[in-house]
Structure formats: structure tokens, C-alpha cells
Amino acid sequence: MPYIVTDSRYPSNKATEVGTRYLEALAKYPPDESLTTEVVPAAVTTTHQGIKVIGISDVKDGKLEEALRRARDFMVMFHSIVGFEYTVRVYSKVEEAMASIGINMP
């Protein structure tokens, strides 16, 4: 199954607000290992535009729709923070991408 990748960005002056909201979101939506395995729960870096956070989850077979819904619900908790932007994307694993063009991995 694929990966769900979240990419968040926000102004540096919102770090405390985002951090507090993150803990609230984790309390409401703790990791659910029946849906995904967290490969990168949250990796944080700084940029000249603010702070960037990525998360990567490995989706269990047959759980993509439910895992996506959960990821979106988690991220909706940040909507009221001015300047907070994010994407939630599905990435194919290399084996899946290669199979889609008729090539099997060794």
C-alpha cells in the first residue's frame, strides 16, 4: 500500500500555537496502528518563510480511505491558525509505481 505524506508550513511566530494544537490533535487522534505505521511521525525544519513539518505514514492494506480521512481530520484542527497551510498527499511505493508501468521489482 502507499504512503500518506503531510506537508505543513506556518510562520515562526505561530510555533507555540501550532505546538499546543498539535498536542490537542494527538490527544483526539492518537496514532492508529490498524490503519498506518508512522514512518516519520513529524520531522521539523526551519526556512526563511517559517517552519516546515512533514509526516509520512505507511498505509495498511485496504485502509487507504480510512487513513486519509483520519489524516485530514487531524489537519483540520489547525485551520483556525492564521498562516498555517498544509497538503495531504498519497505517494505510491516504488514497487507500486513500477508495477503500474509493467515492470516488476527484483
mmCIF file of the C-alpha atoms, coordinates in Angstrom:
data_MODEL
# 
_entry.id   MODEL 
# 
loop_
_atom_site.group_PDB 
_atom_site.id 
_atom_site.type_symbol 
_atom_site.label_atom_id 
_atom_site.label_alt_id 
_atom_site.label_comp_id 
_atom_site.label_asym_id 
_atom_site.label_entity_id 
_atom_site.label_seq_id 
_atom_site.pdbx_PDB_ins_code 
_atom_site.Cartn_x 
_atom_site.Cartn_y 
_atom_site.Cartn_z 
_atom_site.occupancy 
_atom_site.B_iso_or_equiv 
_atom_site.pdbx_formal_charge 
_atom_site.auth_seq_id 
_atom_site.auth_comp_id 
_atom_site.auth_asym_id 
_atom_site.auth_atom_id 
_atom_site.pdbx_PDB_model_num 
ATOM 1   C CA . MET A 1 1   ? 0.000  0.000  0.000   1.00 0.00 ? 1   MET A CA 1 
ATOM 2   C CA . PRO A 1 2   ? 1.056  3.633  -0.441  1.00 0.00 ? 2   PRO A CA 1 
ATOM 3   C CA . TYR A 1 3   ? 2.331  6.336  1.865   1.00 0.00 ? 3   TYR A CA 1 
ATOM 4   C CA . ILE A 1 4   ? 0.358  9.316  3.139   1.00 0.00 ? 4   ILE A CA 1 
ATOM 5   C CA . VAL A 1 5   ? 2.615  12.371 3.282   1.00 0.00 ? 5   VAL A CA 1 
ATOM 6   C CA . THR A 1 6   ? 1.584  15.531 5.100   1.00 0.00 ? 6   THR A CA 1 
ATOM 7   C CA . ASP A 1 7   ? 3.498  18.753 4.490   1.00 0.00 ? 7   ASP A CA 1 
ATOM 8   C CA . SER A 1 8   ? 2.746  21.703 6.786   1.00 0.00 ? 8   SER A CA 1 
ATOM 9   C CA . ARG A 1 9   ? 4.107  25.242 6.827   1.00 0.00 ? 9   ARG A CA 1 
ATOM 10  C CA . TYR A 1 10  ? 3.482  28.110 9.175   1.00 0.00 ? 10  TYR A CA 1 
ATOM 11  C CA . PRO A 1 11  ? 5.036  31.390 10.346  1.00 0.00 ? 11  PRO A CA 1 
ATOM 12  C CA . SER A 1 12  ? 7.661  31.120 13.093  1.00 0.00 ? 12  SER A CA 1 
ATOM 13  C CA . ASN A 1 13  ? 5.633  33.380 15.369  1.00 0.00 ? 13  ASN A CA 1 
ATOM 14  C CA . LYS A 1 14  ? 2.873  30.727 15.382  1.00 0.00 ? 14  LYS A CA 1 
ATOM 15  C CA . ALA A 1 15  ? 5.131  27.925 16.701  1.00 0.00 ? 15  ALA A CA 1 
ATOM 16  C CA . THR A 1 16  ? 3.713  27.905 20.243  1.00 0.00 ? 16  THR A CA 1 
ATOM 17  C CA . GLU A 1 17  ? 0.125  27.951 18.979  1.00 0.00 ? 17  GLU A CA 1 
ATOM 18  C CA . VAL A 1 18  ? 0.841  25.159 16.484  1.00 0.00 ? 18  VAL A CA 1 
ATOM 19  C CA . GLY A 1 19  ? 2.692  23.106 19.106  1.00 0.00 ? 19  GLY A CA 1 
ATOM 20  C CA . THR A 1 20  ? -0.215 23.379 21.533  1.00 0.00 ? 20  THR A CA 1 
ATOM 21  C CA . ARG A 1 21  ? -2.715 22.466 18.815  1.00 0.00 ? 21  ARG A CA 1 
ATOM 22  C CA . TYR A 1 22  ? -0.531 19.516 17.761  1.00 0.00 ? 22  TYR A CA 1 
ATOM 23  C CA . LEU A 1 23  ? -0.764 18.052 21.274  1.00 0.00 ? 23  LEU A CA 1 
ATOM 24  C CA . GLU A 1 24  ? -4.550 18.543 21.207  1.00 0.00 ? 24  GLU A CA 1 
ATOM 25  C CA . ALA A 1 25  ? -4.758 16.826 17.803  1.00 0.00 ? 25  ALA A CA 1 
ATOM 26  C CA . LEU A 1 26  ? -2.632 13.906 19.039  1.00 0.00 ? 26  LEU A CA 1 
ATOM 27  C CA . ALA A 1 27  ? -4.913 13.501 22.048  1.00 0.00 ? 27  ALA A CA 1 
ATOM 28  C CA . LYS A 1 28  ? -8.004 13.464 19.812  1.00 0.00 ? 28  LYS A CA 1 
ATOM 29  C CA . TYR A 1 29  ? -6.446 11.373 17.013  1.00 0.00 ? 29  TYR A CA 1 
ATOM 30  C CA . PRO A 1 30  ? -3.691 9.210  18.507  1.00 0.00 ? 30  PRO A CA 1 
ATOM 31  C CA . PRO A 1 31  ? -1.761 7.014  16.048  1.00 0.00 ? 31  PRO A CA 1 
ATOM 32  C CA . ASP A 1 32  ? -3.914 4.079  14.912  1.00 0.00 ? 32  ASP A CA 1 
ATOM 33  C CA . GLU A 1 33  ? -1.669 1.158  14.014  1.00 0.00 ? 33  GLU A CA 1 
ATOM 34  C CA . SER A 1 34  ? -4.605 -0.709 12.487  1.00 0.00 ? 34  SER A CA 1 
ATOM 35  C CA . LEU A 1 35  ? -4.559 1.911  9.689   1.00 0.00 ? 35  LEU A CA 1 
ATOM 36  C CA . THR A 1 36  ? -0.948 3.006  9.305   1.00 0.00 ? 36  THR A CA 1 
ATOM 37  C CA . THR A 1 37  ? 2.584  2.668  10.571  1.00 0.00 ? 37  THR A CA 1 
ATOM 38  C CA . GLU A 1 38  ? 4.200  6.026  11.200  1.00 0.00 ? 38  GLU A CA 1 
ATOM 39  C CA . VAL A 1 39  ? 7.464  6.086  9.267   1.00 0.00 ? 39  VAL A CA 1 
ATOM 40  C CA . VAL A 1 40  ? 8.151  9.743  10.125  1.00 0.00 ? 40  VAL A CA 1 
ATOM 41  C CA . PRO A 1 41  ? 5.695  10.979 12.779  1.00 0.00 ? 41  PRO A CA 1 
ATOM 42  C CA . ALA A 1 42  ? 6.834  14.597 12.428  1.00 0.00 ? 42  ALA A CA 1 
ATOM 43  C CA . ALA A 1 43  ? 10.102 15.977 11.079  1.00 0.00 ? 43  ALA A CA 1 
ATOM 44  C CA . VAL A 1 44  ? 10.581 19.709 11.638  1.00 0.00 ? 44  VAL A CA 1 
ATOM 45  C CA . THR A 1 45  ? 12.871 22.240 9.971   1.00 0.00 ? 45  THR A CA 1 
ATOM 46  C CA . THR A 1 46  ? 13.070 25.992 9.621   1.00 0.00 ? 46  THR A CA 1 
ATOM 47  C CA . THR A 1 47  ? 13.074 28.063 6.450   1.00 0.00 ? 47  THR A CA 1 
ATOM 48  C CA . HIS A 1 48  ? 13.252 31.772 5.679   1.00 0.00 ? 48  HIS A CA 1 
ATOM 49  C CA . GLN A 1 49  ? 9.458  31.664 5.360   1.00 0.00 ? 49  GLN A CA 1 
ATOM 50  C CA . GLY A 1 50  ? 8.851  29.957 8.722   1.00 0.00 ? 50  GLY A CA 1 
ATOM 51  C CA . ILE A 1 51  ? 8.601  26.382 9.899   1.00 0.00 ? 51  ILE A CA 1 
ATOM 52  C CA . LYS A 1 52  ? 8.023  23.264 7.796   1.00 0.00 ? 52  LYS A CA 1 
ATOM 53  C CA . VAL A 1 53  ? 6.869  19.888 9.128   1.00 0.00 ? 53  VAL A CA 1 
ATOM 54  C CA . ILE A 1 54  ? 6.489  16.621 7.235   1.00 0.00 ? 54  ILE A CA 1 
ATOM 55  C CA . GLY A 1 55  ? 4.932  13.348 8.335   1.00 0.00 ? 55  GLY A CA 1 
ATOM 56  C CA . ILE A 1 56  ? 4.952  10.038 6.493   1.00 0.00 ? 56  ILE A CA 1 
ATOM 57  C CA . SER A 1 57  ? 2.651  7.103  7.221   1.00 0.00 ? 57  SER A CA 1 
ATOM 58  C CA . ASP A 1 58  ? 2.787  3.654  5.624   1.00 0.00 ? 58  ASP A CA 1 
ATOM 59  C CA . VAL A 1 59  ? -0.816 2.634  4.908   1.00 0.00 ? 59  VAL A CA 1 
ATOM 60  C CA . LYS A 1 60  ? -2.001 -0.888 5.743   1.00 0.00 ? 60  LYS A CA 1 
ATOM 61  C CA . ASP A 1 61  ? -3.667 -2.961 3.010   1.00 0.00 ? 61  ASP A CA 1 
ATOM 62  C CA . GLY A 1 62  ? -7.260 -1.898 2.388   1.00 0.00 ? 62  GLY A CA 1 
ATOM 63  C CA . LYS A 1 63  ? -7.085 1.075  4.779   1.00 0.00 ? 63  LYS A CA 1 
ATOM 64  C CA . LEU A 1 64  ? -6.275 3.976  2.452   1.00 0.00 ? 64  LEU A CA 1 
ATOM 65  C CA . GLU A 1 65  ? -9.682 5.675  2.504   1.00 0.00 ? 65  GLU A CA 1 
ATOM 66  C CA . GLU A 1 66  ? -9.992 5.489  6.287   1.00 0.00 ? 66  GLU A CA 1 
ATOM 67  C CA . ALA A 1 67  ? -6.364 6.564  6.832   1.00 0.00 ? 67  ALA A CA 1 
ATOM 68  C CA . LEU A 1 68  ? -6.810 9.565  4.516   1.00 0.00 ? 68  LEU A CA 1 
ATOM 69  C CA . ARG A 1 69  ? -9.971 10.620 6.339   1.00 0.00 ? 69  ARG A CA 1 
ATOM 70  C CA . ARG A 1 70  ? -8.151 10.418 9.660   1.00 0.00 ? 70  ARG A CA 1 
ATOM 71  C CA . ALA A 1 71  ? -5.158 12.418 8.340   1.00 0.00 ? 71  ALA A CA 1 
ATOM 72  C CA . ARG A 1 72  ? -7.471 15.126 7.004   1.00 0.00 ? 72  ARG A CA 1 
ATOM 73  C CA . ASP A 1 73  ? -9.451 15.272 10.252  1.00 0.00 ? 73  ASP A CA 1 
ATOM 74  C CA . PHE A 1 74  ? -6.165 15.675 12.157  1.00 0.00 ? 74  PHE A CA 1 
ATOM 75  C CA . MET A 1 75  ? -5.056 18.539 9.914   1.00 0.00 ? 75  MET A CA 1 
ATOM 76  C CA . VAL A 1 76  ? -8.438 20.309 10.063  1.00 0.00 ? 76  VAL A CA 1 
ATOM 77  C CA . MET A 1 77  ? -7.683 21.033 13.707  1.00 0.00 ? 77  MET A CA 1 
ATOM 78  C CA . PHE A 1 78  ? -5.116 23.607 12.503  1.00 0.00 ? 78  PHE A CA 1 
ATOM 79  C CA . HIS A 1 79  ? -7.479 25.541 10.195  1.00 0.00 ? 79  HIS A CA 1 
ATOM 80  C CA . SER A 1 80  ? -8.034 28.414 12.610  1.00 0.00 ? 80  SER A CA 1 
ATOM 81  C CA . ILE A 1 81  ? -4.314 29.215 12.883  1.00 0.00 ? 81  ILE A CA 1 
ATOM 82  C CA . VAL A 1 82  ? -3.565 32.185 10.634  1.00 0.00 ? 82  VAL A CA 1 
ATOM 83  C CA . GLY A 1 83  ? -0.801 31.386 8.157   1.00 0.00 ? 83  GLY A CA 1 
ATOM 84  C CA . PHE A 1 84  ? -0.938 27.607 8.652   1.00 0.00 ? 84  PHE A CA 1 
ATOM 85  C CA . GLU A 1 85  ? -1.039 25.769 5.322   1.00 0.00 ? 85  GLU A CA 1 
ATOM 86  C CA . TYR A 1 86  ? -0.737 22.075 4.526   1.00 0.00 ? 86  TYR A CA 1 
ATOM 87  C CA . THR A 1 87  ? -1.119 19.333 1.968   1.00 0.00 ? 87  THR A CA 1 
ATOM 88  C CA . VAL A 1 88  ? -2.079 15.693 2.415   1.00 0.00 ? 88  VAL A CA 1 
ATOM 89  C CA . ARG A 1 89  ? -0.884 13.552 -0.481  1.00 0.00 ? 89  ARG A CA 1 
ATOM 90  C CA . VAL A 1 90  ? -0.764 9.896  -1.396  1.00 0.00 ? 90  VAL A CA 1 
ATOM 91  C CA . TYR A 1 91  ? 2.570  8.612  -2.705  1.00 0.00 ? 91  TYR A CA 1 
ATOM 92  C CA . SER A 1 92  ? 2.994  5.231  -4.351  1.00 0.00 ? 92  SER A CA 1 
ATOM 93  C CA . LYS A 1 93  ? 5.765  2.957  -3.164  1.00 0.00 ? 93  LYS A CA 1 
ATOM 94  C CA . VAL A 1 94  ? 8.338  2.315  -5.874  1.00 0.00 ? 94  VAL A CA 1 
ATOM 95  C CA . GLU A 1 95  ? 7.086  -1.264 -6.316  1.00 0.00 ? 95  GLU A CA 1 
ATOM 96  C CA . GLU A 1 96  ? 3.551  0.013  -6.944  1.00 0.00 ? 96  GLU A CA 1 
ATOM 97  C CA . ALA A 1 97  ? 4.728  2.711  -9.345  1.00 0.00 ? 97  ALA A CA 1 
ATOM 98  C CA . MET A 1 98  ? 6.904  0.287  -11.310 1.00 0.00 ? 98  MET A CA 1 
ATOM 99  C CA . ALA A 1 99  ? 4.090  -2.302 -11.482 1.00 0.00 ? 99  ALA A CA 1 
ATOM 100 C CA . SER A 1 100 ? 1.781  0.368  -12.933 1.00 0.00 ? 100 SER A CA 1 
ATOM 101 C CA . ILE A 1 101 ? 4.106  0.586  -15.955 1.00 0.00 ? 101 ILE A CA 1 
ATOM 102 C CA . GLY A 1 102 ? 4.520  -3.176 -16.221 1.00 0.00 ? 102 GLY A CA 1 
ATOM 103 C CA . ILE A 1 103 ? 7.894  -3.529 -14.514 1.00 0.00 ? 103 ILE A CA 1 
ATOM 104 C CA . ASN A 1 104 ? 8.363  -5.902 -11.583 1.00 0.00 ? 104 ASN A CA 1 
ATOM 105 C CA . MET A 1 105 ? 10.970 -5.134 -8.977  1.00 0.00 ? 105 MET A CA 1 
ATOM 106 C CA . PRO A 1 106 ? 13.629 -7.834 -8.409  1.00 0.00 ? 106 PRO A CA 1 
# 
